[in-house]
């Protein structure tokens, strides 16, 4: 059985505030925190970390899609963007995050119009 540790809660609150400050100052941050933020919300009921992940998701949307939602940049060769947005959907219930996850999955590995790879280099064997 888990028990609440006030020291750990205080440490997490400080960490979350630091991440929030970085996002506010730079407008960007690694998006992989969505998984942790949703898990923290589920465990504690505190949603501040998840709100920070939503800020990061908004920045990510602007980085990878134009105002109409068309892709302008392909994500890197791993599925982190899809998973993070799907997890954020699970935490918030907001369908826009599931739609973003599907958009990232749909454009993964899609060749450029000239047939060349986008961000995903060919595997070396």
NUKOL-920535 format. One record per residue: residue number from 1; residue in three letters; x, y, z of N, C-alpha, C in turn. Coordinates in nm, 2 decimals. Example, Ala and Ser with C-alpha at 12.3 -4.5 7.8 and 13.67 -1.06 7.14 Angstrom:
[1 "Ala" [1.32 -0.57 0.78] [1.23 -0.45 0.78] [1.32 -0.33 0.78]]
[2 "Ser" [1.28 -0.22 0.71] [1.37 -0.11 0.71] [1.29 0.00 0.79]]
END
This chain:
[1 "Unk" [0.08 -0.12 0.00] [0.00 0.00 0.00] [0.09 0.12 0.00]]
[2 "Unk" [0.05 0.22 -0.07] [0.12 0.35 -0.08] [0.08 0.44 0.03]]
[3 "Unk" [0.17 0.52 0.08] [0.13 0.63 0.17] [0.19 0.76 0.12]]
[4 "Unk" [0.12 0.86 0.16] [0.16 1.00 0.12] [0.29 1.04 0.19]]
[5 "Unk" [0.39 1.09 0.12] [0.51 1.13 0.18] [0.52 1.29 0.16]]
[6 "Unk" [0.49 1.36 0.27] [0.49 1.51 0.25] [0.62 1.57 0.20]]
[7 "Unk" [0.74 1.51 0.23] [0.86 1.55 0.17] [0.87 1.54 0.02]]
[8 "Unk" [0.82 1.42 -0.02] [0.82 1.39 -0.17] [0.72 1.48 -0.24]]
[9 "Unk" [0.61 1.51 -0.18] [0.51 1.60 -0.24] [0.57 1.74 -0.25]]
[10 "Unk" [0.63 1.79 -0.15] [0.70 1.92 -0.15] [0.81 1.92 -0.26]]
[11 "Unk" [0.88 1.82 -0.27] [0.99 1.81 -0.37] [0.93 1.81 -0.51]]
[12 "Unk" [0.82 1.74 -0.53] [0.75 1.74 -0.66] [0.69 1.87 -0.70]]
[13 "Unk" [0.63 1.94 -0.60] [0.57 2.07 -0.62] [0.68 2.17 -0.67]]
[14 "Unk" [0.80 2.16 -0.61] [0.91 2.25 -0.64] [0.96 2.21 -0.79]]
[15 "Unk" [0.97 2.08 -0.82] [1.01 2.04 -0.95] [0.91 2.09 -1.06]]
[16 "Unk" [0.78 2.07 -1.03] [0.68 2.11 -1.12] [0.68 2.26 -1.15]]
[17 "Unk" [0.70 2.34 -1.04] [0.71 2.49 -1.06] [0.83 2.52 -1.14]]
[18 "Unk" [0.94 2.45 -1.13] [1.06 2.48 -1.21] [1.04 2.45 -1.35]]
[19 "Unk" [0.97 2.34 -1.38] [0.94 2.30 -1.52] [0.85 2.41 -1.58]]
[20 "Unk" [0.75 2.45 -1.50] [0.65 2.55 -1.55] [0.73 2.68 -1.58]]
[21 "Unk" [0.82 2.72 -1.50] [0.90 2.84 -1.52] [0.98 2.83 -1.65]]
[22 "Unk" [1.04 2.72 -1.67] [1.12 2.70 -1.80] [1.03 2.71 -1.92]]
[23 "Unk" [0.91 2.65 -1.91] [0.82 2.65 -2.02] [0.78 2.80 -2.05]]
[24 "Unk" [0.75 2.87 -1.94] [0.71 3.01 -1.96] [0.82 3.10 -2.01]]
[25 "Unk" [0.94 3.07 -1.97] [1.06 3.15 -2.02] [1.10 3.12 -2.16]]
[26 "Unk" [1.10 2.99 -2.20] [1.15 2.95 -2.33] [1.04 2.91 -2.43]]
[27 "Unk" [0.92 2.88 -2.38] [0.82 2.84 -2.47] [0.83 2.69 -2.51]]
[28 "Unk" [0.93 2.63 -2.46] [0.95 2.49 -2.50] [1.01 2.41 -2.39]]
[29 "Unk" [1.00 2.28 -2.40] [1.05 2.19 -2.30] [1.03 2.05 -2.36]]
[30 "Unk" [1.10 1.95 -2.31] [1.09 1.81 -2.36] [0.95 1.77 -2.33]]
[31 "Unk" [0.88 1.71 -2.42] [0.74 1.67 -2.40] [0.71 1.54 -2.33]]
[32 "Unk" [0.82 1.46 -2.31] [0.80 1.33 -2.25] [0.75 1.34 -2.11]]
[33 "Unk" [0.74 1.45 -2.05] [0.69 1.47 -1.92] [0.54 1.44 -1.91]]
[34 "Unk" [0.47 1.43 -2.02] [0.32 1.41 -2.02] [0.29 1.28 -1.95]]
[35 "Unk" [0.37 1.18 -1.97] [0.34 1.05 -1.91] [0.35 1.06 -1.75]]
[36 "Unk" [0.46 1.13 -1.71] [0.48 1.15 -1.56] [0.37 1.24 -1.51]]
[37 "Unk" [0.33 1.34 -1.58] [0.24 1.44 -1.53] [0.10 1.38 -1.51]]
[38 "Unk" [0.06 1.29 -1.60] [-0.07 1.22 -1.59] [-0.07 1.12 -1.48]]
[39 "Unk" [0.04 1.05 -1.47] [0.06 0.95 -1.36] [0.05 1.03 -1.22]]
[40 "Unk" [0.12 1.14 -1.21] [0.12 1.22 -1.09] [-0.02 1.27 -1.06]]
[41 "Unk" [-0.10 1.31 -1.16] [-0.24 1.35 -1.14] [-0.32 1.23 -1.09]]
[42 "Unk" [-0.30 1.12 -1.15] [-0.38 1.00 -1.11] [-0.35 0.96 -0.97]]
[43 "Unk" [-0.22 0.98 -0.93] [-0.18 0.93 -0.80] [-0.22 1.04 -0.69]]
[44 "Unk" [-0.22 1.16 -0.72] [-0.24 1.27 -0.62] [-0.36 1.35 -0.63]]
[45 "Unk" [-0.42 1.36 -0.75] [-0.53 1.45 -0.78] [-0.49 1.59 -0.81]]
[46 "Unk" [-0.35 1.61 -0.81] [-0.30 1.75 -0.84] [-0.28 1.76 -0.99]]
[47 "Unk" [-0.33 1.86 -1.05] [-0.33 1.87 -1.19] [-0.23 1.98 -1.25]]
[48 "Unk" [-0.15 2.04 -1.16] [-0.06 2.15 -1.20] [0.04 2.10 -1.30]]
[49 "Unk" [0.10 1.98 -1.28] [0.20 1.92 -1.37] [0.13 1.89 -1.50]]
[50 "Unk" [0.01 1.84 -1.50] [-0.06 1.81 -1.63] [-0.09 1.94 -1.70]]
[51 "Unk" [-0.12 2.05 -1.63] [-0.14 2.18 -1.70] [-0.01 2.22 -1.77]]
[52 "Unk" [0.10 2.20 -1.70] [0.23 2.23 -1.77] [0.25 2.15 -1.89]]
[53 "Unk" [0.21 2.02 -1.89] [0.22 1.94 -2.01] [0.13 1.99 -2.12]]
[54 "Unk" [0.02 2.05 -2.08] [-0.07 2.10 -2.18] [-0.01 2.23 -2.25]]
[55 "Unk" [0.06 2.31 -2.17] [0.14 2.42 -2.23] [0.24 2.37 -2.33]]
[56 "Unk" [0.31 2.27 -2.29] [0.41 2.21 -2.38] [0.35 2.15 -2.51]]
[57 "Unk" [0.23 2.09 -2.49] [0.16 2.04 -2.61] [0.12 2.15 -2.70]]
[58 "Unk" [0.08 2.26 -2.65] [0.04 2.38 -2.73] [0.16 2.42 -2.81]]
[59 "Unk" [0.28 2.43 -2.75] [0.40 2.47 -2.82] [0.43 2.37 -2.93]]
[60 "Unk" [0.42 2.24 -2.89] [0.45 2.13 -2.98] [0.36 2.14 -3.11]]
[61 "Unk" [0.24 2.17 -3.09] [0.14 2.18 -3.20] [0.19 2.29 -3.30]]
[62 "Unk" [0.23 2.40 -3.24] [0.28 2.51 -3.33] [0.41 2.48 -3.40]]
[63 "Unk" [0.49 2.40 -3.34] [0.62 2.36 -3.40] [0.60 2.26 -3.51]]
[64 "Unk" [0.50 2.17 -3.50] [0.49 2.06 -3.60] [0.38 2.08 -3.70]]
[65 "Unk" [0.28 2.17 -3.67] [0.16 2.19 -3.76] [0.14 2.34 -3.78]]
[66 "Unk" [0.08 2.37 -3.90] [0.04 2.51 -3.93] [-0.09 2.54 -3.86]]
[67 "Unk" [-0.14 2.66 -3.88] [-0.27 2.70 -3.82] [-0.39 2.61 -3.86]]
[68 "Unk" [-0.38 2.55 -3.98] [-0.49 2.47 -4.02] [-0.47 2.32 -3.98]]
[69 "Unk" [-0.36 2.29 -3.91] [-0.34 2.15 -3.86] [-0.26 2.07 -3.96]]
[70 "Unk" [-0.21 2.13 -4.07] [-0.13 2.05 -4.16] [0.01 2.04 -4.11]]
[71 "Unk" [0.07 1.92 -4.13] [0.21 1.90 -4.08] [0.31 1.99 -4.16]]
[72 "Unk" [0.40 2.05 -4.08] [0.51 2.13 -4.14] [0.65 2.07 -4.11]]
[73 "Unk" [0.65 1.97 -4.01] [0.77 1.91 -3.97] [0.74 1.77 -3.92]]
[74 "Unk" [0.82 1.67 -3.96] [0.80 1.54 -3.91] [0.87 1.52 -3.78]]
[75 "Unk" [0.81 1.44 -3.68] [0.87 1.42 -3.56] [0.99 1.32 -3.58]]
[76 "Unk" [1.07 1.31 -3.47] [1.19 1.22 -3.48] [1.14 1.07 -3.49]]
[77 "Unk" [1.23 0.99 -3.51] [1.20 0.85 -3.55] [1.15 0.76 -3.44]]
[78 "Unk" [1.12 0.81 -3.32] [1.06 0.73 -3.21] [0.92 0.78 -3.19]]
[79 "Unk" [0.84 0.70 -3.12] [0.70 0.72 -3.11] [0.66 0.81 -2.98]]
[80 "Unk" [0.75 0.88 -2.93] [0.73 0.95 -2.81] [0.62 1.06 -2.82]]
[81 "Unk" [0.61 1.13 -2.93] [0.51 1.23 -2.95] [0.37 1.17 -2.95]]
[82 "Unk" [0.36 1.06 -3.02] [0.23 0.99 -3.02] [0.19 0.95 -2.88]]
[83 "Unk" [0.28 0.88 -2.81] [0.25 0.83 -2.68] [0.22 0.94 -2.58]]
[84 "Unk" [0.30 1.05 -2.58] [0.28 1.16 -2.49] [0.14 1.23 -2.51]]
[85 "Unk" [0.10 1.25 -2.64] [-0.03 1.31 -2.66] [-0.14 1.21 -2.62]]
[86 "Unk" [-0.13 1.08 -2.65] [-0.23 0.99 -2.61] [-0.24 0.98 -2.46]]
[87 "Unk" [-0.13 0.99 -2.39] [-0.14 0.99 -2.24] [-0.21 1.11 -2.19]]
[88 "Unk" [-0.18 1.23 -2.25] [-0.24 1.35 -2.21] [-0.39 1.34 -2.24]]
[89 "Unk" [-0.43 1.28 -2.35] [-0.57 1.26 -2.37] [-0.63 1.18 -2.26]]
[90 "Unk" [-0.56 1.07 -2.22] [-0.62 0.99 -2.11] [-0.63 1.06 -1.98]]
[91 "Unk" [-0.54 1.16 -1.96] [-0.54 1.23 -1.83] [-0.65 1.34 -1.83]]
[92 "Unk" [-0.66 1.41 -1.95] [-0.75 1.52 -1.95] [-0.89 1.49 -2.01]]
[93 "Unk" [-0.90 1.39 -2.10] [-1.02 1.36 -2.16] [-1.05 1.45 -2.28]]
[94 "Unk" [-0.95 1.54 -2.31] [-0.97 1.64 -2.42] [-0.93 1.57 -2.55]]
[95 "Unk" [-1.03 1.55 -2.65] [-1.00 1.48 -2.77] [-0.89 1.54 -2.86]]
[96 "Unk" [-0.86 1.67 -2.84] [-0.76 1.73 -2.93] [-0.63 1.66 -2.91]]
[97 "Unk" [-0.60 1.61 -2.79] [-0.47 1.54 -2.77] [-0.47 1.40 -2.84]]
[98 "Unk" [-0.58 1.34 -2.85] [-0.59 1.21 -2.92] [-0.57 1.24 -3.07]]
[99 "Unk" [-0.64 1.35 -3.12] [-0.62 1.38 -3.26] [-0.48 1.41 -3.29]]
[100 "Unk" [-0.41 1.48 -3.20] [-0.27 1.51 -3.22] [-0.19 1.38 -3.23]]
[101 "Unk" [-0.21 1.29 -3.14] [-0.14 1.16 -3.14] [-0.16 1.09 -3.27]]
[102 "Unk" [-0.28 1.09 -3.32] [-0.31 1.03 -3.45] [-0.24 1.10 -3.57]]
[103 "Unk" [-0.24 1.23 -3.56] [-0.17 1.31 -3.67] [-0.02 1.27 -3.67]]
[104 "Unk" [0.04 1.26 -3.55] [0.18 1.23 -3.54] [0.20 1.08 -3.59]]
[105 "Unk" [0.11 0.99 -3.56] [0.13 0.85 -3.61] [0.11 0.85 -3.76]]
[106 "Unk" [0.02 0.92 -3.81] [-0.01 0.92 -3.96] [0.11 0.97 -4.04]]
[107 "Unk" [0.18 1.07 -3.98] [0.29 1.13 -4.06] [0.42 1.06 -4.03]]
[108 "Unk" [0.43 0.97 -3.94] [0.55 0.90 -3.91] [0.60 0.82 -4.03]]
[109 "Unk" [0.72 0.85 -4.07] [0.78 0.78 -4.18] [0.73 0.81 -4.32]]
[110 "Unk" [0.64 0.90 -4.33] [0.59 0.94 -4.46] [0.70 1.00 -4.55]]
[111 "Unk" [0.72 0.95 -4.67] [0.83 1.01 -4.75] [0.79 1.15 -4.80]]
[112 "Unk" [0.89 1.22 -4.83] [0.87 1.36 -4.90] [0.81 1.33 -5.04]]
[113 "Unk" [0.76 1.44 -5.10] [0.70 1.42 -5.23] [0.80 1.36 -5.33]]
[114 "Unk" [0.93 1.39 -5.31] [1.04 1.34 -5.40] [1.08 1.20 -5.37]]
[115 "Unk" [1.01 1.13 -5.27] [1.04 1.00 -5.23] [1.15 0.98 -5.13]]
[116 "Unk" [1.22 1.08 -5.09] [1.32 1.07 -4.99] [1.27 1.07 -4.85]]
[117 "Unk" [1.35 1.02 -4.76] [1.30 1.01 -4.62] [1.30 1.15 -4.56]]
[118 "Unk" [1.22 1.17 -4.46] [1.21 1.30 -4.39] [1.32 1.29 -4.28]]
[119 "Unk" [1.28 1.29 -4.15] [1.37 1.29 -4.04] [1.43 1.15 -4.00]]
[120 "Unk" [1.37 1.05 -4.06] [1.41 0.91 -4.02] [1.51 0.86 -4.11]]
[121 "Unk" [1.64 0.85 -4.06] [1.74 0.80 -4.15] [1.72 0.65 -4.17]]
[122 "Unk" [1.77 0.59 -4.28] [1.75 0.45 -4.31] [1.83 0.37 -4.20]]
[123 "Unk" [1.78 0.25 -4.17] [1.85 0.17 -4.07] [1.98 0.12 -4.12]]
[124 "Unk" [2.08 0.11 -4.04] [2.21 0.06 -4.08] [2.22 -0.08 -4.02]]
[125 "Unk" [2.25 -0.18 -4.11] [2.27 -0.32 -4.07] [2.41 -0.36 -4.08]]
END
